[in-house]
Amino acid sequence: MTATPNASASANSNEYADEGAFQLANEQPLDRDNHAQGWGSAHSKAMKSGKDAKAEKYTTPEYQGKATKVFGAAKGAKTVKPTEMLDGDAAAATRGVSCAKKALAAEYLLDRYDVNMTIPGHARALAMAANGNLGIGSTTQLIPEANDASRVDDALVVDGISGDTRFPHGDLKALFTTGELNMCDNEVRGSYRSNVIKSDELVSHLTHLLPFLCSDESSQFHGDSYTGVPDGMGAYLVDDSTLRVVVQSESYGPVTRYETWPYPTNKDSGLATFTGSHVQYTDFDRLGLSNFMHHDGPASDIVKGFGQVATTYYNLAGDRVGPRNGEDATPSGAHYSNTDADGNWALVKFPKKADWNMQSLCSSHLEEKHQWGPGIGLEDDMYITNEEWITYAPGSSFVGISMHAMDLANAVDYAVGSVTVSGWEKIVELNPAHTDYVVLSLSGYNGAYNNPEGEIDGRNAEYSKPDGTDYVDPKNVCPARIYIGMKGKMEDGSDAPADDFLARNGLRYGKVYGFAIDMSESGPTGGLFRDAFHKPRHNGAKVEGKFVPIDWQWDGTVKNFRHDGAWEFQLPVPGFDDLTWWNSGSLTEPGSKTEHNSPDTREGMTAFIQGSTAGYFGHYYVNGVTEALKRAKKSRDDFPASLDSDYYVYQGENDITGQIDLGGAGLYAQDSGKCPSPVDGEQINDATYNCDRDFSVKSTFEDIDGLEVVAASEGLFVVIQEDSGNDLGERMFISSVLEHEDDGEELMYYFMAMSGGKYNTRMMAGVGIPATASSSAGGHEFSGVIDLSGMLKKEKKDSSKFSISAGDGHAKREAELEVPIEDKLIVLGLQAHNYHSGVVEAFEADRGGQVLLYKPDFTAE
């Protein structure tokens, strides 16, 4: 059922048919009579009296003393001199190691982005950019807050200025912010004119692209805006002095109401353009980044480059994506996420400026070659991303949306069909423990397609179930899943050419496996499916099961979704009459979504941690992988008939208020009266509770979305990022060391920061980062985590030298395990869905957000 957005009520993402409707529902128009916009006029209103004891405690000298200790980067911590901080010779150190910058001409920006000078926010944005004040990494002010501005005495409510940034469990600094523009002029130059404009027919198609495709004076990516909202991310060493951070935007193009600027692909074979989600990189000086938390300047001081990760795109059929054939079918070169198998357009709307829409790239993972040991793992450095959900025209036929594997060395994106074409939240590589195979953990909706009736009817017309009942919409009817692929094989199992990227990496020939258990009353869950099992469950509960392959297998032919493997989790488990798929709801009813997953990177482990929007998460161990793969290969079955597995609960869907350590922060606004405590009926005080919509206060985790394990010398930790639409500010936590001993002890969760919320003081005042970005009070969401510590770890005997060299993914994983949690530098993503005005709107960057650097600190207790 498609939800109707309601601007007056905060929304829970599970209650909306798609993410676009959810985000629209979490925006609230500003009341200009009661909430002054910008430039500090709302500060006096926010700094109100009547603070409670916790607020007063937060401002005491004792607490501020702790804050000084934790956040000493600007208050008494060692100041690093430029020559200590930055790589390069004396001349480079004098100017810093940032890229060679070239001014952005106002006329160029006006033409490229159709800047509307009648809108004051656009005019101001253009002036900021033309004056050189909006380069990548130039923003130092922060979007997230430690407390609502109304609860502390010295937090500003000023457009373009941070609120309260005294974060209790580690400092945060801005790396780059949505709406900033690439001023670097040292990228590879690109002139598309001679290769692209070949006929009169193409001229009209390319008119809107000429400002940035045909400028002989510009670098290929000069003038590109960093687009939002930031979501999936990863990082690797380009060389021994350059660390590249890759971040994609979760953007919806014409599916909702925002279209990002169109980016060009396949310039050598007929230009195709995409709007929607971008995948962009920012290059940082490695030494500069390692010392950035002590640097008193902006991140732009250490930015070396910026651009699009992939410039060549292949579709599911293995063809280069080409221009769309207007509103008619595109029989060759279609981006099949937007069409049916014959290339007929399937979305409700066409993009205004681009050929295709790259829909909602959600989370992602960057995997380096042989990161599990010599010859073990993928054969190339790869950025794995995926389209998550989409809205099709009612009654249409469609293919569905796919995983994408980006070849980092060659800047090529490949659509992947072997894991099913059912849309994904996040896909990560696991240790295959064998040189001839790859193993992936798969997580996502399993077919989040609005208006799916045409494909559901098609499935039931062409396929039948053993029990005679109809297939239902497969969305969220699925268990935990993995994929096992054999390297060097084509879809039929024959040997592949050595230069076939997907085959070389085991992504053509493989099997999808689901987690199945004994669902009888004597089984490990007493007959309960996954969501129901977790409601009363505590840390350490164990579920034994098996990963079993489904019958479906990708054959390389693009077909409509009715033929996909996503439907098979409504069927009996092949070869195991005593097992049932451990789905979230049941075999016929949807449950909560499996959101982010994260690999267990400890030596010898084939395992992953899996989260859920229901507010629980746990650890799946895949047992005996090496022996099973050896047996399968020797018998020429190629893939195991099953793999034994154990699942352990870390956190059930339980009250966590007693497990949260706020560190004296996390104080909410008190004025709305819309978030009464379930204990005493008074407005909830702080972030021990979640107010996911008006008069709905939860004591559990609500909609765990972002989840990433951080491996440290002390053990495994997990960063948890909710996506609930919290009226008072979305929460982010880092856990205590993960353990599942079933000893009666529960994990602790340390509050890191909060952001957004339609009743948050700064949001209601219409302030944002950068200035002019905010257009309404609405929800934010933290999303994305990267542990940089393996790449930034230095030698014990010589701290001027890094421990690992570029291109050694296994050494990076080993180094991460040696770094204590408080010595780590971690990249975090933050989405600001209500920031779609001013700078963000002017430069067609969709919606706002920020990528941050975080250093954990647990001493502020």
N, C-alpha and C positions, 0 to 999 in steps of 0.2 A: 504494500500500500504506500503510495507516495504521500509524504507528509506536506502539509501546508505550513511554511515558515510563519512563526508568530514572534514578532519583534518584542513583545512585552514579557515573554517567558523564556528563561534559559532552557537549553535543550540538552538532553542526554543523547549521545551519538547513536546508541542502540535503538532509539525510538524514531529514527529518521531513515528514509529509504536510501539516501545517499549522503555523502559528505558535504556536497554543495548545499543541500537543504539544511543540514545541521549547522553549517557556518552562518548561513543567512539568518537562522533562527537565533543565533547567539549575538546578533548585533542589535543595539538599541539606539535609535536616533537621539542625538543630544538635545536636551531642553535648553535652548540658548538663553531663555529668560532666567533660569536658575543656575546654569553652569556656564561660567565665562570661558571663552576659548582662548587659550594661549597666552604667551608673553607674561605669565606670572600673576595675572589678575585673580586667579583662583586660589592662590597660595594662602591668603588670609582666611578664606572659607574653610580650607582643609585643616588648618592648624587650630582646631577647636579645643575647647576645654572638656573636662569630664573623663579624662583617660583613667583606665583602671590600674590596679596595682602592677599588672604585668607590663603595661606601657611605661609606667614610671620606673619600674625596675630596669627596663631596657635602656633608659637614659641615665642611669646612675653611673658615677665614676668607676665603680667596680666593673660594671659590664663594659663600659667604654674602654677600660684598660684591657679587657680581654679582646675587644674588637681591634685595638691597636696591635696587639700581638698577632692576631689572625690576619689582619689586613695591613700588614706593615709595609706593603709595597710602596705606599706613598707617605707612610708615617714612621720614619725611623729605620726602615729596612735599608740594607745596603743599596746605594744607587750605583748602577753599573755604568761605567763610562762607555762612550760609543765604541772605542777601540776594543773594549772587552766584550761588548755585546755583539758586534757585527763581524762577519767575515770580510775578507778582501784586503787589499793593500792600503797604504796610508791614504791615498787619494779617495779610494772607495769608502774608507772609514769616515773620512771627513764629510762626504756627502751622504753617508749611509749606503746601504746596499739595495735600496729600492730601485725599481725599474726606471729607465729613462722616460720621463714624463713629457707628454705633449699636450698642449692646451686643447680644450674642446671648444670649437667655434660655435657661437650661439646659433648662427645660420644653419650649420650642420645638424645640430640637435633639433632645431625647429622642424626641419624637413624630415629627419629620420623618424622622430617620435610624434609628429603632428601635435606639437605642444600648443595648447590653447591659451594664448596670452590674455584672453578676457577673464580667465580664472586666476585670482590673485595667487593661489598656491602654486599654479603652474609657472607664473611669472617669477615668483621667488625661487622656485626650483631651478629654472633656467639660469637665473643670476648666480645662484650658488655653484652650479656646474661650470658656467663660463668663467667664473672667478677662481676656479681651481679648488673649491672647498668641498667637493663631493666625490673625490677619488676613492677607489677601493681601499678600505681600511682607515679612512680619515675620521670616521665617527668614533669618539671615545665614550660618549654617554651611553647608558645602559637602559634597555627596556625592562628587564626583570627587577623585582623589588624584594627586599628582606621583610618589610612590613608595609601595610597600607599607609599612605602619607598622612592620613588623619590620626594615626595612632602614635606618632612620634613628633617631637617638637621641631626638628630641623630638616625635615624632608620637603623638598621643593615640589611644587605643582606648576611647572613651567614647561612650555612646549620646547622640545629639543634638549631638555636637561633631565638628568637622572633623578629618580626618586630616592628612597632609602636604599643604599647599597652596602649596608653593614651585614653581609651575609654570614650566618653563624657557623657554617661548616666548610668554609673555603671561599677564597676570593674568585671573582669573575671579572674578565676584561673582554672588551669587544674586539673581534677580529675583522669582521666586515658586516655590513648592514644593508638590507634590501633598499634599492633605490640609488645606491652608490654606482658610480660609473668608472669604467676602465680608462685610465689615462696613460697606461703603459704603451710605449711606442717601440718596444723591442721584441715584439712577437714576429713570427714569420709573416712576411708581407703576402697579401693575397689579392689578386686582381681577377675578378670573375668575368670581366667584360668580354674578353676574347673567347672564352669557353662557353659562355651562356647565351648571350644575345646573338642568336643566329638567324632569326626570322622575325617577320613582322608580327606573327602570332604570339611570340614570346614577349614582345615589348610591353604590351599592356599588362601581362602577367607579372612583369618585373618592375613596373613603374614605382611601386611603393618600396622596392628594395634598393633602388639605385643609390640613394645617399650613402649607404654603407657597403654596397657591393662593388662600386665602380670608382671609389676614391683612390687614385694612385698615391695620395699623400697620407693615407691612413694604414696602420697595421691591420691585420685581418680582424682583430677583435677590439680595436680602439673605438671607444665610445659605447661599447656594450654596457647595458645596465645589468647589475646583479638582480636577478628576479626571485620573487618569493612564491609561496612561503617555503622557507628552508625545511627540508625533511631528511631523506636518506643522505648518508655521507660516508666518506672513507679517506684514507691518506696513505701515501707511499713516498719513498725517496726517488726523485727523478734522477738525481746524482748525489754525490756525497756532500754537497753544500746547499741543496734545494729540497725542501719538503713541500709536496703538493697536497693540498686539501681539496677534495672533490665534494661538492654539495649539489644536490638536485632540488628542484622546486616542485612542490605538490600543487600543481595548477590545473585548472579545469577547462580553460579555453572557452569555446562557445557553449559548453554544457551548462555553465552557470552564467555569469555576467562579466567575467574578466577575460581578456585576451592579452597574453604577453606579446612583446614584439616578436615578429617571425624570424626564425633563424634558418639559414640556408644549409642544405646538405647536397651531396652528390653533384658537385659543380662540374665534374668531368663527364657526366653521363645524362645531363638533362636536369636542371636545377629543381629540387623539391624543397618546400619550406614547411616548417612546423611552427604552430603556436602551442600554447599550453605549457607543459613542463619542460624546463631546460635542465641540462646537466653541465655545470660549469666548474672550473678549477681556479684556485688561487695559489700561486707559488710564493712560498716564504723562504727567506734566508734561514737555513737550519740553525745556525748558532744564535741568530737574533731571536728566533722563536723560542729556543731553549731558555733564554733569559728574559723573555718578554714580560713576565709577571713583575719584574723589577724595573722595567722601562717606564719612564714618565711621559712618553710620547705616544702617538697613535700607531696602530698596526701598519699603516701605510709606510712607515719608516722601514719596514722589513718586507714589503710586498715586492716580488720580483717579476710577476707576470700574472696574466688572467686570460681565460678564454673558455671556449666550448670544448668539452671532452671529446666528443665524436663529431666528425664532419662528413662521414660516409655512413649511410644507413641501408641495411638489408632487411627485407620483409620476411615473413614466414615461409614464403615460397623460395627464398634464396635469391630473389631478384633485388636489384637496387630500387629503392623507393623513388618513384618519379613524380612528375606533376600530376595533379588531379585533373581529370577530364571534365572540368566544369561540374555540372550537376548530373552528368551521365555516368555510366559505368566506366571504371578505370580497369580494363582487363589485365593490364600488366603494370607492375610497379606500385600497386595499391598498398597503403598502410592498412593492413587488414583489421586492426583494432577499430577502424572507423567504418568498415564495410562488411558485406557478406562475402562468401567465397568467390563470387563472380565479380567482385569489385564494385558492386552497387552501394552507394552511400546509405548508411544505416542510422546515423544520428539525426536528431530533430533539426539541428541547425548546421549550416556551413560556416567555416571560419571566414572572417571578413577580409583578412589580409594574407592568409596562408593557405597552403594546399591541405594540410592535415593537422589534426589535433593529437598531441602526445598527452594522453589523459592520465592525470593523477599519478605521477611517479611517486610512490609512497616511500617506504624505507628501502634500504639497500645495504650492500656489504662489499668491501673491496678485498679481493683475495689475491695474494701474491703467489707466484709460481713456487711449487714444492715447499709450501710453508709448513708441512708436517714432517719433512725430512727428505733426504736425497731421493728424487724421483717420485715422491709421494704427494699427490694432490694435483691440482690443475697444472697444465703445461705452459700456461701464459699468465701474465698479470692481467687480472680481469676485474672490472667493476660490474657487479650483478645488481640490476635494478628491475623494476616491474611496474606495469600499469595496474592500478588497484581496483577501480570500479568505474562504471560508465552508465550513462542514460541513453538508451536507444529509442528510436521512434516507435510508437505503439504498433504492435503487430509485425514489426520488421523481422527479417532473418539477419543473423549476424554471426561472425566468426568467434568473437570474444577477444579478450585482451591478454597479452603475453608477458613472459619474462623477457628481459633484454640482457645480453652479455656484451659488454663493451671491451674490445681489444685495446688496452691502454697504449700499447706500443705503436699502434697504427691508426688510432683515432677512429675506429670502426664500431658501429653498433649492429648487433645481430639479434633479430627477433628469434625466440626459442620456443618450439612447440612440444618438446619431449617431456616437459613436466606437467602437461595439460595446459590448455588455453583458458584458464578459469579466473585469471586475475590474482594478484598476489600482494600481500603486505610486505613480506620480507623473505628473502632466500639467502641462506648462508652456507658456506662450505664446511663440512665436517671432515675429520681425519678418516680417510678411507682405509688406512692401515695396509695398503696394497698399492703397488706401483702401476697396475693396469686399470684401476677403477677410480672414479670420483664419487663422492657421496655429498648430497645436499640436504639440508633441512628446509622444508617448504612450509610457509605459513601465510594464511590469508582467508578471504571470504569463501572461496570455492564457488565463484559465479555471482558476483555482486552486480547484476545487470538489471537496471530498472526497465520496466516494460518487457519482461522476458517471455511473454505469453506465446509469441510465435515459435520460439525454440522449444518451449515446454510441449506445445501441441505437436511439433515436429518430432520430438523424442518419443512421445507416446504413440504417434502414428507409425514410426519405423522400428520401434523396439518394444519389447514386453518384459515384464518382471515375472519371476517364477511363481509368485503368489497371486498373480492376476490383477494386482492393484496398479494404479497409475504412478508414474514418476511425478515427484513434486519439484518445485523450484529447489535446486541444489545449494543455494546460498546458505552457508553455515550448517550444512548437513555433511559433516566430515570429521575424521579423527586427526590426530597429529600425523604428519606425513614426511617421508623422506624420498629421495630419488637416488638410485644407483645407476651410474652410467659406465660403459666400457669405452676406454680410450681407443682412438684410431679406427672406429667403425662407422659405416654408413647406417642408415635407418634399418636396412635389411640384415645387418650383421656382417656384411662384406667389408673387406679392407678399404679404407678411405685414402685418398691422396694425402701426402704428408703436409701439404699446405692448406688443408681444410681446417679452419680455426675451430669450428664447432665440433667436428669429429675428433680432432686432436685432443680436445678437452672433455670428451665423453658426453657431449650434449646432443648427439644425434641418436645414439642407440642406448636405450636404458629403460628402466622400469620404475614406476611410482609405487611406493609401499605405504600402507596405512597401518596404524596401531590398532590391534584387535585383542580382545580379552574374553575370558569366560564370563558371560553375563548372567549365569545362573545365580540363585540365591546363595549357593556355597562358593561362588567366585570371589575374587579379591575386592569387589565393590558391593557385594550383596545384590547385584542386579541393577545398580544405579549407573546411568550414563554420566558423562564427565561433569557437567555443570552441577547436577544434583549431588554427586559425590563430594564436591568441594565445599558445599555450604556448611557442614558441621566439622570440616576436616582441619586437623592441626599439623604442624610441622613434623615430618618424618613418616607420615602415612605412605604405605608402599602399595603399588599396583603392578603385578606381574602380567606380562603379555607378550605379543609377538608383532613384529613388523612383517606384513604379508603383502605381496605384490597384487595389484589389480590386474584384470585380464587385458584391459586396454593398453595399447602401446602406440606411440607416435610412429607413423609410417612415412612422414615427409610430405604428405599431401594436405593442402589447406582445405578444410571442410568447415561447415557451419557448426555452431556450438552443440547442437543436438547429438553430434557424434563424438563428443569429447569424453575424457575419462572422469570428469567431475561427477557424473551421475552414478558411478559405480559404488559409491559408499551408501547407496540405498539398497544394495544387493547383498546376498550372503557372501561371507568371506570365502574366496576360492580355495578349495582343498582342505578346509577346516570347518567341519560341521559344528564343532563345539565352541567356536569363537564367533564374536560379533564385533563389528567396527565400534570402537569406543568414541562415538560421536558426542558432540557437545549437548545436543537435545535428545535425538533418537534417530532411527533410520528414516523417519518420515517427518520429523519436526525439527526446525532449526533451533539452535541454541546460541550461545554467545560466540563472538568472533575470536578466533585465534589471532592475536596481534603479533607483536614482535617476538622473535626467537633470537637466540645468541649461542654461538658455539662454546663448548668447553674446550679450551685450548691447552689444557694440561697434557703433558707427554703421555701417549698411549691411550688417550680417551677418545672414543667415538661417541659423542654425547652432545646434548644441547639443552638449553633452558628455554621454556615456552611460557609465554604470558597469555592472558585472556582478558577481554573486556569485562568479564564478570568479576574481576578483581582478585584472581588467584594466579599463582605461577608455580612451576615445578621443573624437575630435572628428568629427562629421558636418557637412559643409558642403553646404547645398542651393543649387545654383547657378542663376543666371538666373531668379530667381523673378518679378521684375517683368515681364519680357518674356513669360514663359510664361503668367502670369495675364492679361496684356493680350490675348494671342493667343486664349486660351480664351474670354474674355468676348466678343471681337469675332466669333469664329466661332460663338458661342452654344452651344458645347460646355460652357461654364461652368467646367469643370475640366481641367487639363492631362492629356494622355495619359501623360506621364512628366516627371520633373525630374532632370536630371543632378546627381550628387552625388559628393563625394570624402570618404573616411574616412581619418583619420590616427590611428595608435596613439600614445597618451601613455605607457601602461604595459602591457606584456605580463604574462602569468602567469609571472613570473620571480622569482628570488631577489632580494629588495629589502633584505637585511640591510646591504649596503654603501651603500645610499641613505638610510638612516635616521639622523637626527641627534637623539639623545636629550637633548642639552644637559645631560648629567650627571644626568638623572632617569630615570624608567621602570624602576626596580629592582623585581623581582618577589619574592614570598615564596619561600623555599627549602625549606620543610619537607615538601611533599607527596611529593616523589620521583616524581611522576606525569608529569613533563614533561621527559624527557631530550633533550638537545641532539642533533641529527642529526650534529654534528661530532665530539663527544667522549663522548657518552653521559651527561654530567653534567647535573644540573638546570639548565635555562636560567636565565640571570642576569637578563635584562632584556627590555624591550619591542621589541628588534630581532626577536624571534621571537613567534609566536602559538601558544599551546597550546589548540587548539580542542576537544580532549577528551583524556581520559587516554591517555597514550603516543602522542599525535598532535601533533607539533610542526611548524609550517609556517614556511618562510622567505619565502613569498609573502604578498601581501595575502590575507586569508581572509574571504570574504563581505563585499566592499564593499557597504554598504547606503547610508548617508547619503553624499551627494555634492552639493556646491553650489559653483559657481564664484563667486569674489569678484573683481569687476572693479576694478582700482586704477590709479593713474597709472603704475605700473611695468609693468603688464600684467595678465594673468589669473592668479589663484591658485585652488587648489581645496582645500576642506576635505573630508577623507575620514574616514568613520565606519564602522567594521567592525561586523558583527553575527554573530559566529562562535561565541559561547558560550565565549569565552576563560576557561579555568579560573583564570587568574592576574590577570585584569583586562582588560576590553575597551579597545581603543586608539583614539585619535583623532589625526590629523595634519593639518598644513597644508603645502601643497607650496611649492616654489620657483616662480618664474614659469613658466607653461606655455609650452612650445615643442615643435615637432615637425620639426626641421630635418634629421633623419636624418644627424646629424653624429657619431654615436657617443657623444653625451652623454645621460645619463639624468637624470630629475628627481630632486630631493632632497625628502625628507619630514621635516618637523620635528615632533617629538613634542609634543603639546599637553597631554594628560592621559590617565589611565586610570581605570576604575571597575569595581567589582564583581569577580566571579569566585569560584567555590565554594571555592578554596583561598587566597583573599585573607585576610589576617589580620583585618581589620575585619569582613569578612563572616562569617568563622568564629566571631568573638566575638559576633555577633548585634547589632552596633551599627548604627544607621541615622540618617537625617535625614528628617523630624523624629524625635525620640526616640520609641520604642515602635513604629516602623514596620516594623522588620526581624523576619521570622519564620523565616528560613532562610538558609543561605549559598547564593548563586546569582548568576546572570549579570546584567550591566547592558548597556546599549547607548546610545551617543550617537546622536541622531537629530534632525536639523533644524538649519537655518542661515538667518539673516537678516542681510543687510548693512544697517545703519541709517545708514551714513555719508552717503548722499545727503540724507536728511531732517534730519541733524544738522550738516551742513556749514555753517560760518559765513563771513560776508563777510571778505575779507582786510583791507579798510580799516576795518571796524567789527565787531569780534568779538562785539559784543552783539546782532548781527542775523544771522538765519539766511539762507542763500543762496536757498532756494526757499520758495514758499508752498504751502499745502495744495491738493490737487487737480491738481497738475501732474506727472503721472507721467513725462513726457518729460524735464522738468528734473531730476527725481530720478535718472533713469538717467544723464544727462549729468554730474551732480554726483558720482555714485559713481565715475565714470572719472577724476575729477580729484583724488580723495583718495588719498594714499599709504597703503600697506597698514598701516603702523604707526600711522597716525592714525585707523584705522577702529574703530568699535564694532560688534561682531557678536553677535547673539543665537544661543545654542546650546541644543539640547534634550538631556536625559539621561533615559533610562528605567532604573528600578530595579525589575526584575521580582520580586525577592524581598521587596520592601517591601509587604506586604499585611496587616499587623497594626496594632494600636494606632490611631493617628490616621487612617491611611488606611482601615482596615476600618470604624472607628466611623462615619465620615462617607461611607461608600459611594463611595469615590473610586477603586476598582479596585486599581491597583498604583501604586507610588511613582515619583518622578522629580523633576526640577528643571529650570527654565529659567534659563539663565545669561547673563551679559554678559561678553564677551571682548574684550580689546584686544591685538592681536598685538604681539610684541616679539622681534626677532631679535638683540638685542644681547647676550644671555646665552650667547654662543658661547665 
